[in-house]
Amino acid sequence: MESLGIGVVSGIVTSALIFLFQIIYLRIIRPWYDERVYKDTEIEGRWKIVYEGVEDLTEEVAELKRNAHHVTGTITVLKGPDAGRTYSLVGEFKNSLLTVNYCAVDKLALDRGAFVLQVTKNGYGFSGQCSYYHDSHAIVSRTANWTRLGS
């Protein structure tokens, strides 16, 4: 009976060690390695967002951070019907394509959407589509252009 107890305890300890090593690999080693071999465009920084057809009605700025291909950041609305709102975004950047999902930081708001953008202007712009939930209870798609700020 004693050997059964030792076997169970050693199995639990082994499982815990494997789980710990998996967490270390996924959170520390793999991101470190991915960052070392990253060869894509540097997209970090501030970007002005313009939507075709409503250029003068809205003004939005995106702040992007990147770790290897993983992208996070915020979108701040400076002008327009949603002025003052902030959205968090998460996505990835691979092979000159930026795909991100965003949602309102305010947990009571339903605002959310997605961008699929391609690098333009030799790394100083993005062009593509944005699909989002509109107040009219519909999904709307709009052409979006991003321009790098401060460069």
Secondary structure by P-SEA (a helix, b strand, c coil): caaaaaaaaaaaaaaaaaaaaaaaaaccaaaaaaaaacccccccbbbbbbbccccccbbbbbbbbbcccbbbbcccccccccccbbbbbbbccccccccbbbbbccccccccbbbbbbbcccccbbbbbbbbbccccbbbbbbbbbbbccc
